[in-house]
């Protein structure tokens, strides 16, 4: 153990001695240490350029050395970069090294130092590091101006996708500064109290003029900004190739790919370098460049194309033999000679590329969808003959050439057109006819289709029509119809005619088309059959004919709804019984009618079948016009006009009748249906399209209904438009109408008859009261003095009583006073006859002739009892005297009594009194004789008589009147 301790102590002492020696050696200066270190700043590229030298090197001495460089930021202890730089150092040489900073140099202080070591096998003993040089400080902020703050870097150029660091330097730590990238605020970090840093990762290209970055203080009084130029990444050129047309100039082309998107002065440039000749040229264009071929007949070329911009370079290489890259120029002087209707000769010339070069030329001929291709070997001139061409046809010929020995590329095409000559038409026109019988003769409309370009062999000038009467073979007629007419109208009799039609151009005449026309149009009645159209037209078929036929004709109209039919037809062979009819004029929803004719061996057409259909059926666009009739409380009838079949967009299969009601109940024969507006109604189906009436039954009286009639087809039904409203009447209304109407009619008839017989009815039911001035009594009076007397006088009448009304003179009494007045009657006995005793007679007042009496209700007066007994009454005077007095006073009264005070009472003279009369006679007088005779009548004025002056008169039947009384 003691031995081990002694050994350990000895080892430690030896090691300590060795370290002491090394320290002494290292403390001595290295003879080749870096000296005169200087640092230069490039703010544009954010680079530090170092420059130093190594002394103590012998003259012409070279030594491999390693220099270790340290860079610190902000303070020397914060080392951010360490790099070993190896190089060969010569005597009196100045060494350089550059470092690009990610952080703009203006944003922080930087410190640089270095040391060296010999890395040369000649001096292995010097392979240790020298001492560090002193720190060199780089502080760009000292050179800044006095602005409040600054933003760095200035106008930096980077590639798209790079990382960029932005910073601002503020003069004051209190400034609150915000920075924005294209208007979007950036988030940064504080590097120093007055420095903030913003890291932008994977920057994108925005525009050629750069990306805008700016910063502003919180007061907004100062804004600083920079432009960051972002370049697209430079790509390697593609499809780099070189070729020659004349063996004197090479044309090199390439695809530059996408532009880097910088300004013109910063965009990429292209350089072409040829390694065998050592020549280099700067290309003026971005996609091609020219190179002069060396006159010393250089065949091999090795090119390097370099694309370069401010940030990087891209290169591609190409090695080739010049004779293998010959691209001939296009042929020229293309001509056509000896052109006929079917043949032509083509000639051309080529550019020479040397006496030993042979060119292979390719010739192509296009015409009417046909391509003819030929290959020809030429050196200077070329020639090619084309045969089997079509007359009056335009052809396009083209030729190109290539190197026959080492094919590289075809030259460009050289094209030339030519047209062959005309020939006589090769086909007969396709002819058809339409025959109509009009007033004993036939109107034949002749149609023909224009010949195709291939058939016409030239421009058709006119059509010749020869009309031959087969019944009288000697008669024929020639018509010439100028082109481009495609038909004509002929007026023929009922004979059989054969018509020849030919087409003519400037060279000759076509074969003739022959058709037979007779007086019979040949439109016999045949059953029409429906067909269904397809996308490409109509597929039609028919039964084969048992006899011999030379062919079939299918006839139709392209525009059946237009004013002109535009007749079309299609001819098929005798063994064909089906065909597909197509036309660009076919439209959906239009009905087309087809007629199929057979052509007999005598060339006479006859009708075989009729077919009708739609290329595409459409739903009906309108509904029929419906008329409602026979409305009752339980039913009504619907009827509508017939549709025109041709005007419908599809075949009508029937009709639907929709019925709406509040009850919503559907009876047998109908089904519930839900319309597009979710309305529920009853639907009746009519499967017979010819039925145009329908009776809606099982209705309720006094109910509201709505109906709609719409046709239905295989593709749908008509529109569900507005419904028609109807209300059923009361159930008993028809019965009442049947009773009331006859009654009203009878009443009106009676009223009319009564109106017509009104005069007769008036005379029979209520005759006029006789006029006293026109009384028939006048005819009984025999007047000797005036035989023509027409007015009855007082003396002509024998009154039987006088009514006396009490009235004050000059005063009109009121109605009550008049009613209270008492009437006194004078009973006047007739002179012609005496009575054994006075007999009572009844007085009737006629109010028709006495308005005053009517007003005073004189018939209601109670008669005053006579002063003397009835038996003692007598006449005061004789009747003749009384009548004279009456007549005298009456005539005077007419002239003296004022108007309005004269009342005239009409007193009727009747025989006997009736029960219930207002005059009650004493009970004891003897029975009077019955006054059954209608007596004579008279009129007495009111103020007729005054009482006599003496009361000794012998008139015992006069009742004295009070003063002021009037007599009637």
ZAMARGU-4260 file (C-alpha; in steps of 0.2 Angstrom, whole numbers, plus 5000, padded with zeros to 4 digits):
<rodrens>
0) 5000/5000/5000 | 5014/5012/5004 | 5022/5007/4988 | 5006/5013/4978 | 5006/5029/4987
5) 5024/5033/4983 | 5020/5029/4964 | 5005/5040/4964 | 5014/5055/4971 | 5028/5053/4959
10) 5016/5053/4944 | 5007/5068/4950 | 5023/5078/4951 | 5028/5073/4934 | 5012/5079/4927
15) 5013/5095/4936 | 5030/5098/4929 | 5023/5095/4911 | 5009/5107/4913 | 5020/5120/4919
20) 5031/5118/4904 | 5016/5120/4892 | 5010/5135/4900 | 5027/5143/4898 | 5027/5139/4879
25) 5010/5145/4876 | 5013/5161/4884 | 5025/5165/4871 | 5018/5173/4855 | 5015/5162/4840
30) 5026/5167/4826 | 5012/5166/4813 | 4997/5173/4823 | 4984/5184/4814 | 4988/5203/4815
35) 4981/5219/4809 | 4963/5213/4810 | 4950/5225/4802 | 4931/5224/4800 | 4921/5232/4786
40) 4902/5234/4786 | 4891/5231/4771 | 4874/5236/4776 | 4865/5233/4760 | 4869/5214/4761
45) 4871/5214/4780 | 4888/5207/4779 | 4904/5209/4789 | 4920/5208/4779 | 4936/5204/4789
50) 4953/5208/4783 | 4969/5203/4792 | 4987/5197/4788 | 5000/5185/4795 | 5018/5192/4798
55) 5034/5183/4801 | 5032/5172/4785 | 5048/5170/4775 | 5049/5177/4757 | 5040/5166/4745
60) 5035/5155/4760 | 5017/5146/4759 | 5009/5139/4774 | 4993/5130/4777 | 4984/5138/4792
65) 4967/5137/4801 | 4959/5153/4808 | 4945/5151/4821 | 4933/5166/4821 | 4921/5170/4835
70) 4907/5183/4833 | 4897/5189/4848 | 4882/5200/4849 | 4878/5214/4862 | 4892/5208/4873
75) 4907/5198/4871 | 4901/5183/4881 | 4886/5181/4870 | 4895/5171/4856 | 4883/5168/4841
80) 4895/5161/4828 | 4911/5151/4828 | 4919/5145/4812 | 4936/5138/4806 | 4942/5145/4790
85) 4956/5136/4782 | 4967/5143/4768 | 4985/5144/4762 | 4994/5159/4768 | 5008/5167/4757
90) 5021/5180/4762 | 5014/5198/4763 | 4996/5192/4759 | 4980/5200/4765 | 4967/5188/4770
95) 4948/5190/4768 | 4933/5182/4776 | 4914/5187/4775 | 4900/5184/4786 | 4881/5187/4783
100) 4871/5191/4798 | 4853/5186/4799 | 4849/5201/4811 | 4852/5218/4803 | 4869/5224/4809
105) 4861/5241/4814 | 4850/5232/4827 | 4864/5227/4839 | 4883/5228/4843 | 4894/5214/4836
110) 4911/5209/4842 | 4924/5199/4832 | 4940/5190/4837 | 4951/5176/4829 | 4965/5165/4832
115) 4976/5154/4821 | 4984/5137/4820 | 4996/5129/4808 | 4989/5115/4798 | 5004/5110/4788
120) 5014/5094/4788 | 5030/5104/4786 | 5029/5111/4803 | 5020/5098/4814 | 5027/5106/4830
125) 5016/5122/4827 | 4999/5113/4827 | 4992/5122/4842 | 4981/5138/4843 | 4988/5155/4845
130) 4982/5167/4857 | 4965/5176/4853 | 4966/5193/4845 | 4958/5207/4854 | 4939/5210/4852
135) 4935/5221/4837 | 4918/5230/4840 | 4906/5234/4827 | 4892/5247/4832 | 4883/5254/4817
140) 4870/5263/4828 | 4883/5277/4831 | 4881/5282/4813 | 4862/5284/4813 | 4854/5300/4812
145) 4843/5309/4825 | 4826/5302/4820 | 4815/5295/4834 | 4817/5277/4827 | 4823/5267/4813
150) 4818/5251/4804 | 4830/5238/4796 | 4835/5231/4785 | 4833/5243/4770 | 4827/5235/4753
155) 4832/5217/4757 | 4831/5204/4743 | 4826/5186/4748 | 4819/5171/4740 | 4802/5165/4742
160) 4801/5154/4757 | 4816/5161/4766 | 4816/5167/4785 | 4819/5186/4787 | 4822/5196/4803
165) 4816/5214/4805 | 4820/5226/4819 | 4817/5243/4824 | 4829/5254/4834 | 4822/5268/4845
170) 4831/5283/4852 | 4820/5283/4867 | 4814/5268/4878 | 4798/5276/4881 | 4792/5276/4863
175) 4778/5263/4860 | 4781/5257/4843 | 4770/5245/4832 | 4775/5237/4816 | 4764/5230/4802
180) 4767/5218/4787 | 4755/5223/4773 | 4743/5231/4786 | 4744/5217/4798 | 4752/5220/4815
185) 4767/5209/4819 | 4771/5202/4835 | 4790/5204/4840 | 4802/5202/4855 | 4812/5214/4865
190) 4831/5212/4860 | 4837/5227/4870 | 4827/5241/4879 | 4827/5251/4863 | 4827/5237/4850
195) 4813/5225/4845 | 4815/5210/4833 | 4802/5202/4822 | 4805/5185/4814 | 4796/5182/4797
200) 4796/5164/4792 | 4793/5157/4775 | 4790/5174/4767 | 4779/5173/4751 | 4779/5183/4735
205) 4766/5196/4734 | 4771/5208/4720 | 4785/5213/4709 | 4787/5229/4718 | 4790/5221/4735
210) 4782/5219/4751 | 4778/5234/4762 | 4783/5234/4781 | 4781/5250/4791 | 4782/5255/4810
215) 4773/5269/4819 | 4774/5277/4836 | 4759/5278/4848 | 4757/5296/4844 | 4756/5293/4826
220) 4768/5308/4822 | 4781/5297/4814 | 4781/5282/4802 | 4796/5272/4796 | 4795/5259/4783
225) 4805/5247/4772 | 4802/5237/4756 | 4806/5218/4757 | 4809/5211/4739 | 4804/5193/4738
230) 4810/5184/4723 | 4802/5168/4716 | 4814/5153/4717 | 4824/5152/4701 | 4821/5136/4691
235) 4831/5126/4680 | 4827/5129/4661 | 4818/5115/4652 | 4818/5108/4635 | 4835/5116/4630
240) 4838/5112/4612 | 4849/5118/4597 | 4846/5116/4578 | 4851/5124/4562 | 4842/5127/4545
245) 4856/5133/4535 | 4872/5125/4543 | 4878/5143/4547 | 4868/5148/4562 | 4862/5138/4577
250) 4846/5143/4585 | 4845/5137/4604 | 4828/5137/4613 | 4822/5133/4630 | 4808/5135/4642
255) 4812/5148/4655 | 4799/5141/4667 | 4791/5154/4679 | 4799/5171/4680 | 4806/5176/4697
260) 4795/5191/4698 | 4807/5204/4702 | 4810/5221/4694 | 4818/5221/4677 | 4835/5225/4683
265) 4834/5211/4696 | 4826/5198/4685 | 4836/5182/4679 | 4848/5182/4664 | 4854/5168/4653
270) 4871/5165/4647 | 4876/5152/4633 | 4894/5144/4635 | 4902/5132/4622 | 4916/5122/4630
275) 4925/5116/4614 | 4927/5133/4607 | 4927/5142/4624 | 4916/5155/4618 | 4902/5163/4629
280) 4888/5175/4624 | 4875/5184/4635 | 4857/5180/4628 | 4846/5195/4624 | 4830/5185/4626
285) 4824/5174/4640 | 4818/5159/4629 | 4830/5158/4614 | 4848/5163/4608 | 4858/5162/4592
290) 4875/5155/4590 | 4886/5157/4574 | 4893/5141/4568 | 4912/5140/4568 | 4919/5142/4550
295) 4932/5128/4553 | 4918/5115/4551 | 4916/5111/4569 | 4903/5097/4570 | 4902/5093/4589
300) 4896/5106/4601 | 4894/5106/4620 | 4883/5120/4627 | 4880/5125/4645 | 4865/5137/4647
305) 4866/5146/4664 | 4851/5155/4672 | 4856/5167/4685 | 4848/5180/4696 | 4853/5191/4711
310) 4852/5176/4723 | 4857/5160/4714 | 4862/5151/4697 | 4854/5136/4688 | 4863/5127/4673
315) 4859/5114/4660 | 4870/5105/4647 | 4868/5100/4629 | 4880/5089/4618 | 4876/5086/4599
320) 4882/5084/4582 | 4878/5098/4570 | 4873/5088/4555 | 4861/5078/4566 | 4852/5094/4570
325) 4846/5101/4553 | 4829/5108/4553 | 4825/5112/4534 | 4816/5128/4529 | 4799/5126/4522
330) 4797/5122/4503 | 4792/5137/4491 | 4785/5140/4474 | 4771/5127/4475 | 4762/5126/4458
335) 4748/5115/4450 | 4749/5112/4431 | 4738/5101/4419 | 4723/5103/4430 | 4708/5093/4423
340) 4692/5086/4430 | 4701/5071/4438 | 4720/5075/4437 | 4732/5088/4443 | 4752/5090/4444
345) 4760/5098/4459 | 4778/5106/4459 | 4788/5114/4472 | 4806/5120/4477 | 4817/5118/4492
350) 4831/5128/4500 | 4849/5120/4498 | 4858/5115/4513 | 4874/5108/4505 | 4877/5097/4490
355) 4878/5081/4499 | 4861/5083/4508 | 4845/5074/4502 | 4828/5079/4508 | 4813/5069/4510
360) 4797/5078/4506 | 4780/5073/4512 | 4765/5079/4501 | 4746/5078/4507 | 4731/5082/4497
365) 4714/5086/4506 | 4697/5087/4497 | 4679/5082/4501 | 4684/5073/4517 | 4698/5062/4508
370) 4716/5063/4511 | 4730/5058/4499 | 4748/5056/4505 | 4764/5054/4496 | 4783/5054/4500
375) 4796/5061/4488 | 4815/5062/4489 | 4821/5078/4482 | 4837/5088/4481 | 4832/5105/4473
380) 4815/5103/4465 | 4800/5091/4468 | 4785/5085/4458 | 4770/5074/4461 | 4755/5069/4450
385) 4738/5066/4457 | 4724/5056/4448 | 4707/5050/4452 | 4701/5067/4457 | 4683/5073/4458
390) 4676/5086/4446 | 4673/5104/4451 | 4681/5101/4468 | 4692/5112/4478 | 4708/5103/4485
395) 4721/5109/4497 | 4738/5103/4495 | 4753/5105/4507 | 4771/5099/4507 | 4785/5099/4520
400) 4803/5092/4520 | 4816/5084/4532 | 4834/5078/4532 | 4834/5061/4523 | 4851/5055/4531
405) 4849/5060/4549 | 4830/5064/4552 | 4828/5078/4565 | 4812/5088/4562 | 4800/5091/4548
410) 4800/5109/4540 | 4785/5120/4541 | 4770/5116/4529 | 4768/5125/4513 | 4750/5125/4508
415) 4741/5129/4491 | 4723/5127/4485 | 4717/5122/4468 | 4700/5117/4460 | 4697/5103/4447
420) 4687/5107/4431 | 4668/5104/4429 | 4660/5088/4421 | 4643/5083/4416 | 4631/5079/4431
425) 4633/5061/4436 | 4616/5057/4444 | 4598/5061/4439 | 4588/5072/4451 | 4577/5065/4464
430) 4559/5070/4458 | 4542/5069/4467 | 4525/5076/4464 | 4509/5082/4472 | 4493/5080/4462
435) 4477/5089/4465 | 4461/5088/4454 | 4453/5105/4451 | 4437/5107/4440 | 4441/5093/4428
440) 4460/5095/4426 | 4475/5090/4437 | 4486/5103/4445 | 4503/5094/4447 | 4516/5102/4458
445) 4533/5095/4453 | 4547/5094/4466 | 4566/5089/4464 | 4580/5089/4476 | 4596/5099/4471
450) 4610/5088/4466 | 4624/5086/4479 | 4641/5094/4474 | 4648/5077/4471 | 4633/5073/4459
455) 4632/5090/4450 | 4651/5090/4445 | 4649/5109/4443 | 4637/5123/4445 | 4619/5118/4439
460) 4612/5131/4428 | 4595/5125/4424 | 4583/5110/4424 | 4575/5103/4408 | 4557/5096/4410
465) 4550/5086/4396 | 4531/5082/4397 | 4525/5068/4386 | 4506/5063/4384 | 4506/5044/4384
470) 4488/5044/4378 | 4493/5055/4363 | 4511/5051/4360 | 4514/5064/4347 | 4511/5078/4360
475) 4526/5083/4371 | 4531/5099/4379 | 4548/5106/4385 | 4551/5118/4400 | 4567/5125/4405
480) 4568/5130/4424 | 4583/5141/4429 | 4592/5136/4444 | 4591/5136/4459 | 4573/5133/4458
485) 4568/5116/4465 | 4550/5114/4459 | 4536/5120/4447 | 4518/5119/4444 | 4510/5110/4429
490) 4491/5111/4423 | 4487/5095/4415 | 4471/5086/4409 | 4465/5069/4414 | 4477/5060/4402
495) 4492/5050/4407 | 4508/5059/4407 | 4526/5054/4408 | 4538/5068/4414 | 4557/5068/4412
500) 4568/5080/4423 | 4587/5083/4419 | 4599/5094/4427 | 4612/5104/4416 | 4628/5113/4420
505) 4641/5121/4408 | 4648/5104/4402 | 4633/5093/4400 | 4616/5085/4405 | 4613/5073/4419
510) 4603/5057/4417 | 4584/5059/4416 | 4573/5056/4431 | 4556/5049/4425 | 4539/5049/4434
515) 4521/5045/4428 | 4507/5057/4432 | 4489/5052/4430 | 4472/5062/4433 | 4470/5051/4449
520) 4480/5058/4464 | 4481/5041/4471 | 4476/5046/4488 | 4465/5032/4492 | 4458/5031/4510
525) 4469/5020/4521 | 4469/5018/4540 | 4481/5030/4549 | 4494/5022/4561 | 4503/5030/4576
530) 4522/5029/4577 | 4533/5035/4591 | 4548/5046/4587 | 4566/5043/4593 | 4581/5054/4596
535) 4587/5052/4579 | 4570/5053/4570 | 4556/5041/4566 | 4558/5023/4562 | 4545/5018/4549
540) 4540/5001/4542 | 4527/4995/4530 | 4520/4979/4523 | 4529/4972/4508 | 4519/4973/4492
545) 4514/4957/4483 | 4516/4964/4466 | 4532/4970/4458 | 4537/4988/4464 | 4552/4998/4459
550) 4554/5007/4475 | 4545/5016/4489 | 4543/5034/4493 | 4541/5041/4511 | 4533/5059/4511
555) 4531/5071/4525 | 4531/5090/4529 | 4545/5098/4539 | 4534/5112/4545 | 4516/5105/4546
560) 4510/5120/4556 | 4517/5134/4545 | 4509/5142/4530 | 4520/5131/4519 | 4522/5113/4520
565) 4540/5112/4515 | 4537/5095/4507 | 4551/5082/4510 | 4552/5064/4504 | 4564/5049/4505
570) 4566/5036/4491 | 4571/5018/4496 | 4574/5002/4486 | 4561/4989/4481 | 4567/4977/4494
575) 4567/4989/4508 | 4552/4989/4520 | 4558/5000/4533 | 4568/5016/4535 | 4573/5030/4548
580) 4567/5047/4543 | 4578/5061/4551 | 4577/5080/4549 | 4585/5095/4558 | 4568/5103/4557
585) 4559/5090/4568 | 4554/5099/4584 | 4546/5092/4600 | 4528/5094/4602 | 4524/5095/4584
590) 4514/5081/4575 | 4521/5074/4559 | 4511/5065/4546 | 4520/5052/4534 | 4513/5045/4518
595) 4521/5029/4511 | 4519/5027/4492 | 4524/5012/4481 | 4531/5014/4464 | 4524/5002/4452
600) 4534/4995/4437 | 4525/5007/4426 | 4532/5021/4437 | 4515/5026/4444 | 4515/5030/4463
605) 4500/5024/4474 | 4497/5027/4492 | 4500/5012/4504 | 4500/5018/4522 | 4498/5033/4533
610) 4508/5036/4549 | 4508/5050/4562 | 4518/5054/4577 | 4529/5065/4587 | 4547/5066/4588
615) 4545/5070/4607 | 4528/5071/4615 | 4525/5086/4627 | 4512/5088/4641 | 4497/5099/4635
620) 4500/5117/4637 | 4481/5122/4638 | 4464/5115/4643 | 4448/5114/4633 | 4435/5128/4634
625) 4422/5120/4645 | 4403/5126/4645 | 4392/5121/4660 | 4374/5117/4657 | 4359/5108/4665
630) 4363/5114/4682 | 4352/5106/4695 | 4353/5104/4714 | 4360/5087/4712 | 4370/5088/4695
635) 4377/5098/4681 | 4384/5094/4664 | 4401/5099/4657 | 4404/5100/4638 | 4419/5106/4628
640) 4424/5108/4610 | 4434/5096/4600 | 4453/5099/4600 | 4462/5100/4584 | 4473/5085/4584
645) 4487/5093/4574 | 4488/5108/4586 | 4491/5097/4601 | 4509/5093/4608 | 4505/5075/4611
650) 4491/5062/4608 | 4477/5065/4620 | 4472/5049/4628 | 4457/5056/4638 | 4452/5069/4650
655) 4453/5072/4669 | 4438/5081/4678 | 4443/5088/4695 | 4430/5093/4707 | 4433/5103/4723
660) 4420/5104/4737 | 4420/5109/4755 | 4414/5092/4761 | 4428/5083/4751 | 4419/5067/4749
665) 4421/5057/4733 | 4408/5046/4726 | 4410/5030/4716 | 4418/5033/4699 | 4430/5046/4706
670) 4446/5045/4717 | 4454/5058/4728 | 4468/5068/4721 | 4481/5080/4729 | 4485/5095/4718
675) 4502/5104/4718 | 4495/5117/4730 | 4491/5103/4742 | 4472/5105/4738 | 4462/5089/4739
680) 4449/5086/4726 | 4440/5072/4717 | 4446/5066/4700 | 4435/5058/4687 | 4444/5049/4673
685) 4437/5049/4655 | 4447/5036/4645 | 4438/5040/4628 | 4447/5055/4620 | 4432/5057/4608
690) 4420/5060/4623 | 4417/5079/4625 | 4403/5079/4638 | 4403/5074/4656 | 4389/5074/4669
695) 4394/5078/4687 | 4382/5069/4699 | 4378/5066/4717 | 4380/5084/4722 | 4372/5093/4737
700) 4359/5106/4735 | 4364/5124/4739 | 4383/5119/4739 | 4398/5127/4732 | 4409/5117/4720
705) 4424/5121/4708 | 4428/5111/4693 | 4443/5109/4680 | 4444/5099/4664 | 4461/5095/4658
710) 4467/5082/4645 | 4480/5069/4649 | 4493/5061/4638 | 4507/5048/4640 | 4519/5062/4646
715) 4507/5071/4657 | 4491/5081/4658 | 4487/5099/4655 | 4490/5114/4667 | 4481/5115/4684
720) 4475/5133/4681 | 4460/5142/4688 | 4445/5132/4693 | 4427/5137/4688 | 4415/5140/4702
725) 4397/5134/4703 | 4384/5134/4716 | 4370/5121/4715 | 4352/5128/4718 | 4339/5124/4731
730) 4330/5107/4728 | 4313/5115/4729 | 4316/5130/4718 | 4312/5121/4702 | 4295/5115/4708
735) 4291/5133/4714 | 4296/5140/4698 | 4285/5128/4689 | 4270/5133/4699 | 4274/5152/4701
740) 4278/5155/4683 | 4261/5149/4676 | 4252/5159/4689 | 4262/5175/4685 | 4258/5172/4667
745) 4239/5170/4670 | 4239/5186/4681 | 4248/5196/4667 | 4236/5189/4654 | 4221/5195/4665
750) 4229/5212/4668 | 4232/5214/4649 | 4214/5209/4645 | 4207/5220/4658 | 4217/5235/4652
755) 4211/5232/4635 | 4193/5230/4641 | 4194/5244/4654 | 4181/5255/4646 | 4169/5241/4644
760) 4172/5236/4662 | 4169/5254/4668 | 4153/5255/4659 | 4147/5238/4667 | 4154/5240/4684
765) 4154/5258/4689 | 4145/5269/4676 | 4147/5288/4676 | 4134/5298/4686 | 4122/5307/4674
770) 4125/5325/4671 | 4109/5335/4676 | 4112/5346/4661 | 4111/5332/4649 | 4097/5322/4658
775) 4085/5312/4648 | 4071/5321/4657 | 4073/5335/4645 | 4067/5325/4631 | 4050/5323/4641
780) 4047/5341/4643 | 4037/5348/4628 | 4042/5366/4628 | 4032/5376/4616 | 4042/5392/4618
785) 4059/5384/4615 | 4058/5367/4607 | 4077/5366/4607 | 4079/5367/4626 | 4093/5357/4633
790) 4094/5363/4651 | 4080/5358/4663 | 4072/5374/4672 | 4065/5374/4689 | 4047/5375/4682
795) 4049/5359/4673 | 4052/5350/4690 | 4039/5346/4703 | 4049/5344/4720 | 4043/5333/4733
800) 4053/5341/4747 | 4064/5356/4751 | 4079/5355/4763 | 4082/5371/4773 | 4099/5373/4781
805) 4101/5386/4795 | 4115/5398/4791 | 4120/5416/4797 | 4121/5429/4784 | 4139/5433/4779
810) 4146/5420/4790 | 4152/5402/4786 | 4149/5390/4800 | 4161/5378/4805 | 4159/5359/4803
815) 4153/5357/4821 | 4140/5370/4819 | 4134/5364/4802 | 4132/5346/4810 | 4122/5354/4824
820) 4110/5363/4813 | 4094/5355/4810 | 4086/5352/4793 | 4068/5356/4789 | 4060/5348/4774
825) 4046/5355/4764 | 4035/5341/4758 | 4029/5346/4741 | 4015/5337/4735 | 4013/5334/4716
830) 3999/5344/4708 | 3994/5331/4696 | 3988/5320/4709 | 3980/5321/4727 | 3982/5310/4741
835) 3970/5306/4754 | 3982/5310/4767 | 4000/5315/4767 | 4012/5300/4764 | 4030/5301/4769
840) 4043/5300/4756 | 4062/5298/4759 | 4075/5311/4754 | 4091/5306/4747 | 4106/5318/4745
845) 4117/5316/4731 | 4134/5321/4737 | 4141/5320/4719 | 4132/5336/4715 | 4132/5345/4731
850) 4150/5346/4738 | 4145/5358/4752 | 4132/5346/4757 | 4145/5332/4757 | 4156/5343/4767
855) 4143/5347/4780 | 4137/5329/4782 | 4119/5335/4779 | 4113/5317/4778 | 4116/5316/4796
860) 4104/5330/4801 | 4089/5325/4811 | 4073/5332/4803 | 4064/5345/4813 | 4046/5340/4817
865) 4033/5350/4808 | 4024/5364/4816 | 4007/5358/4811 | 4001/5340/4810 | 4004/5332/4794
870) 3986/5331/4790 | 3984/5349/4790 | 3999/5354/4779 | 3995/5361/4762 | 4003/5371/4749
875) 4005/5389/4752 | 4002/5393/4734 | 3998/5383/4719 | 4012/5373/4711 | 4013/5384/4696
880) 4015/5399/4707 | 4028/5390/4718 | 4038/5385/4703 | 4038/5402/4696 | 4044/5409/4712
885) 4057/5396/4713 | 4062/5399/4696 | 4063/5418/4698 | 4072/5416/4715 | 4084/5403/4707
890) 4089/5414/4693 | 4091/5429/4704 | 4101/5419/4716 | 4113/5414/4702 | 4117/5432/4699
895) 4116/5439/4716 | 4123/5426/4728 | 4142/5427/4729 | 4153/5414/4723 | 4156/5401/4735
900) 4140/5404/4746 | 4128/5395/4734 | 4125/5377/4738 | 4114/5366/4727 | 4107/5351/4734
905) 4101/5337/4723 | 4085/5329/4730 | 4080/5312/4724 | 4062/5308/4723 | 4058/5290/4729
910) 4042/5282/4732 | 4042/5274/4749 | 4053/5275/4765 | 4064/5261/4769 | 4068/5254/4786
915) 4082/5262/4794 | 4079/5279/4785 | 4085/5294/4794 | 4067/5302/4792 | 4056/5295/4806
920) 4038/5300/4803 | 4024/5300/4816 | 4016/5283/4820 | 3998/5288/4818 | 3997/5295/4800
925) 3989/5284/4788 | 3999/5273/4777 | 4005/5282/4762 | 4005/5276/4745 | 4021/5267/4740
930) 4033/5279/4731 | 4040/5265/4720 | 4043/5276/4705 | 4059/5286/4702 | 4052/5304/4702
935) 4058/5319/4693 | 4072/5328/4701 | 4076/5346/4703 | 4089/5357/4710 | 4085/5371/4722
940) 4097/5385/4727 | 4101/5388/4745 | 4094/5405/4747 | 4078/5402/4736 | 4063/5407/4747
945) 4060/5418/4761 | 4045/5416/4772 | 4029/5425/4767 | 4024/5441/4775 | 4008/5435/4781
950) 4005/5419/4790 | 3987/5418/4784 | 3992/5409/4768 | 3983/5393/4764 | 3999/5383/4763
955) 3998/5372/4777 | 4013/5361/4772 | 4026/5375/4773 | 4037/5376/4788 | 4043/5393/4793
960) 4061/5396/4793 | 4071/5407/4805 | 4080/5422/4799 | 4096/5418/4790 | 4091/5401/4785
965) 4094/5395/4767 | 4084/5384/4757 | 4090/5369/4747
</rodrens>
